[in-house]
């Protein structure tokens, strides 16, 4: 049988390294096995402290991070990781742990997967997140988007407000670019799930959490947004400053 080739950025790139932070040896073995069969190079860390150390040393392309870890849990690991890196993170949660999933998104996770999950679903999630974070489409013209004092350099993946740099997660950046590129158009949450997360189904509170976090970073008054608007009963719309849209 032909073995799958490691996935990378391109045919001549190194294979993608996936850091798996999981304390259960059986689950860890299963996850690393799924990833190996999917063509990736997984490295296992049995706890949060070791996960952070390996993340700093090996600079992985993606982290699969369990929420329930001894000592330092996955939420704390993700929060500390985000202080030094924007590496994509997929949180692993148990069925019914909705609060953990939302907390994971709030501290900067890019996606989550719920136990029990199939090998195909795990590899699909990893592939989708990597494709969106590593294979960015070319930016037209100078690649810069502007809305009032918010400036987005798509090529450099840098955002500033009034000249001050902002720290956005990968998904917050992708959401902002997508909305700014389509000003005045209303998008349903399921549409944003497909565009940003490439999921046809899923917990749409993911979108709500990211919209709230984005407003906290780019709006002068997040409680009275002027750019990322809620269209009640429909979805969200991006208004350029000075446009006819109202607050919402």
C-alpha positions as CSV (number, residue, x, y, z in Angstrom):
1,X,0.0,0.0,0.0
2,X,1.3,3.5,-0.9
3,X,2.0,5.5,2.3
4,X,0.6,9.1,2.4
5,X,3.2,11.8,1.9
6,X,3.8,14.4,4.6
7,X,1.8,17.5,4.0
8,X,3.7,20.8,3.7
9,X,3.3,24.2,2.2
10,X,4.3,22.9,-1.2
11,X,5.9,20.0,-3.0
12,X,9.4,21.1,-1.9
13,X,8.5,22.3,1.6
14,X,9.3,20.4,4.8
15,X,6.4,18.3,6.2
16,X,4.1,19.9,8.8
17,X,4.9,19.3,12.4
18,X,1.9,18.9,14.7
19,X,2.4,19.2,18.5
20,X,-0.1,17.0,20.4
21,X,-0.6,18.0,24.0
22,X,-2.5,15.1,25.7
23,X,-2.0,13.4,29.0
24,X,-3.9,10.2,28.3
25,X,-1.4,7.8,26.7
26,X,-4.1,5.8,24.8
27,X,-5.7,8.9,23.4
28,X,-2.3,10.4,22.5
29,X,-1.3,7.3,20.7
30,X,-4.5,7.3,18.7
31,X,-4.2,11.0,17.8
32,X,-0.5,10.7,16.7
33,X,-1.4,7.6,14.7
34,X,-4.2,9.4,12.9
35,X,-1.9,12.3,12.1
36,X,0.9,10.0,10.9
37,X,-1.5,8.2,8.6
38,X,-2.7,11.5,7.4
39,X,0.8,12.5,6.3
40,X,1.8,14.7,9.2
41,X,4.7,14.5,11.7
42,X,3.3,14.6,15.2
43,X,5.2,15.2,18.4
44,X,3.7,14.3,21.8
45,X,3.8,16.3,25.0
46,X,2.2,14.6,28.1
47,X,1.3,17.8,30.0
48,X,0.9,21.6,29.6
49,X,4.4,22.6,30.8
50,X,6.1,20.2,28.4
51,X,3.7,21.4,25.7
52,X,4.8,25.0,26.1
53,X,8.5,24.0,26.2
54,X,8.2,22.0,23.0
55,X,6.2,24.7,21.3
56,X,9.0,27.2,22.0
57,X,11.7,24.8,20.9
58,X,10.2,23.2,17.8
59,X,8.0,25.9,16.4
60,X,5.2,23.6,15.3
61,X,2.9,24.3,12.4
62,X,-0.2,23.5,14.5
63,X,-1.0,22.4,18.1
64,X,-3.7,19.9,19.0
65,X,-4.4,20.7,22.7
66,X,-6.5,18.8,25.2
67,X,-8.5,21.0,27.6
68,X,-8.3,18.6,30.6
69,X,-4.6,18.4,31.5
70,X,-3.0,17.8,34.9
71,X,-1.6,20.9,36.6
72,X,-1.8,23.5,33.9
73,X,-4.9,22.9,31.9
74,X,-5.3,23.5,28.2
75,X,-6.9,26.9,28.6
76,X,-3.9,28.2,30.6
77,X,-1.6,26.6,28.0
78,X,-3.3,28.3,25.1
79,X,-3.3,31.7,27.0
80,X,0.4,31.5,27.6
81,X,1.1,30.2,24.1
82,X,-0.7,33.2,22.6
83,X,1.7,35.6,24.5
84,X,4.6,34.3,22.4
85,X,3.1,32.7,19.2
86,X,0.2,32.8,16.8
87,X,0.6,29.1,15.9
88,X,-2.8,27.6,15.0
89,X,-4.4,25.7,18.0
90,X,-7.2,23.1,17.8
91,X,-8.6,22.4,21.3
92,X,-9.8,18.9,22.2
93,X,-12.8,18.9,24.5
94,X,-15.2,16.3,25.8
95,X,-18.9,16.1,24.9
96,X,-21.0,18.6,26.9
97,X,-18.0,20.9,27.8
98,X,-19.5,23.9,26.0
99,X,-18.0,26.3,28.5
100,X,-14.5,24.9,27.9
101,X,-15.0,25.3,24.1
102,X,-16.0,28.9,24.4
103,X,-13.2,29.7,26.9
104,X,-10.8,28.1,24.5
105,X,-11.9,30.3,21.6
106,X,-11.8,33.3,23.9
107,X,-8.1,32.8,24.7
108,X,-7.2,32.4,21.1
109,X,-7.9,28.8,19.9
110,X,-8.6,28.6,16.2
111,X,-10.9,25.6,16.3
112,X,-12.0,22.7,18.5
113,X,-12.9,19.1,18.2
114,X,-15.2,17.1,20.5
115,X,-14.4,13.6,21.9
116,X,-15.1,11.0,20.7
117,X,-14.0,12.0,17.2
118,X,-13.2,10.0,14.1
119,X,-9.7,9.9,12.5
120,X,-11.1,11.4,9.4
121,X,-12.6,14.4,11.3
122,X,-9.4,15.1,13.1
123,X,-7.2,15.1,10.0
124,X,-9.9,17.2,8.2
125,X,-9.8,19.8,10.9
126,X,-6.0,19.9,10.9
127,X,-5.8,20.2,7.1
128,X,-8.5,22.9,7.0
129,X,-6.8,25.1,9.7
130,X,-3.4,24.6,8.1
131,X,-4.7,25.4,4.6
132,X,-6.2,28.7,5.9
133,X,-3.2,29.8,7.9
134,X,-0.3,28.6,5.7
135,X,-1.7,29.1,2.1
136,X,-2.8,32.6,2.2
137,X,-4.2,34.0,-1.1
138,X,-2.2,36.8,-2.8
139,X,-3.3,40.3,-1.7
140,X,-4.4,42.6,-4.5
141,X,-2.7,46.0,-5.1
142,X,-0.8,47.0,-2.0
143,X,-2.7,44.4,0.2
144,X,-3.7,47.1,2.6
145,X,-7.3,47.6,3.9
146,X,-8.3,50.7,5.8
147,X,-11.4,51.6,7.9
148,X,-11.0,54.8,9.8
149,X,-7.9,54.5,12.0
150,X,-7.8,50.7,11.5
151,X,-5.2,49.6,9.0
152,X,-4.8,45.9,7.9
153,X,-1.7,44.8,5.9
154,X,-2.8,41.5,4.5
155,X,0.6,40.5,3.1
156,X,2.3,41.0,6.5
157,X,-0.8,39.9,8.5
158,X,-0.4,43.1,10.6
159,X,-3.2,45.2,12.1
160,X,-2.9,48.6,13.7
161,X,-5.3,51.1,15.2
162,X,-4.3,54.8,15.3
163,X,-0.8,53.7,14.6
164,X,-0.6,51.2,17.4
165,X,-0.2,47.5,16.5
166,X,-3.0,45.1,17.6
167,X,-2.6,41.5,18.5
168,X,-5.1,39.3,16.7
169,X,-5.4,35.6,16.5
170,X,-5.3,33.9,13.1
171,X,-9.1,33.5,13.0
172,X,-9.7,37.1,14.3
173,X,-7.5,38.4,11.5
174,X,-9.2,36.2,8.8
175,X,-12.6,37.4,10.0
176,X,-11.6,41.0,10.0
177,X,-10.1,40.8,6.5
178,X,-13.2,39.0,5.2
179,X,-15.6,41.5,6.6
180,X,-13.5,44.5,5.6
181,X,-13.3,43.1,2.1
182,X,-17.1,43.0,1.9
183,X,-18.3,46.3,3.5
184,X,-22.0,46.8,3.7
185,X,-22.9,43.2,3.1
186,X,-24.7,41.1,5.7
187,X,-23.4,37.6,6.4
188,X,-25.2,35.0,8.4
189,X,-23.2,33.1,11.1
190,X,-23.4,29.9,9.1
191,X,-21.9,31.7,6.1
192,X,-19.1,33.0,8.2
193,X,-18.5,29.5,9.6
194,X,-18.1,28.3,6.0
195,X,-15.9,31.2,4.9
196,X,-13.6,31.4,7.9
197,X,-13.7,28.0,9.5
198,X,-14.6,26.0,6.3
199,X,-17.3,24.1,8.3
200,X,-20.8,23.5,6.9
201,X,-22.0,22.6,10.4
202,X,-20.8,23.5,13.8
203,X,-21.3,25.5,16.9
204,X,-22.1,29.0,15.6
205,X,-21.3,30.5,19.0
206,X,-17.7,30.3,17.6
207,X,-18.6,33.2,15.4
208,X,-20.2,35.2,18.2
209,X,-17.1,34.8,20.4
210,X,-14.8,35.9,17.6
211,X,-16.9,38.9,16.7
212,X,-17.0,40.0,20.4
213,X,-13.2,39.7,20.7
214,X,-12.7,41.5,17.4
215,X,-14.8,44.4,18.6
216,X,-12.9,44.6,21.8
217,X,-9.7,45.2,19.8
218,X,-10.8,47.5,16.9
219,X,-13.8,49.4,18.1
220,X,-13.5,52.7,20.1
221,X,-16.5,51.5,22.3
222,X,-17.1,47.7,21.9
223,X,-20.5,48.1,23.6
224,X,-21.5,50.5,20.8
225,X,-19.7,49.2,17.7
226,X,-19.4,51.4,14.7
227,X,-17.8,49.0,12.3
228,X,-18.6,45.3,13.1
229,X,-22.4,45.6,13.2
230,X,-25.1,43.1,14.4
231,X,-28.0,42.9,12.0
232,X,-30.5,41.4,14.4
233,X,-32.0,38.1,13.3
234,X,-29.7,37.9,10.4
235,X,-26.0,38.1,11.1
236,X,-23.1,40.7,10.9
237,X,-22.1,43.5,8.6
238,X,-19.0,45.7,8.3
239,X,-19.6,49.4,8.0
240,X,-16.9,51.8,6.9
241,X,-16.6,54.9,9.1
242,X,-18.8,57.6,7.7
243,X,-21.1,55.2,5.9
244,X,-24.9,55.2,6.2
245,X,-25.0,52.2,8.5
246,X,-26.1,52.7,12.1
247,X,-24.8,51.4,15.3
248,X,-25.7,47.9,16.4
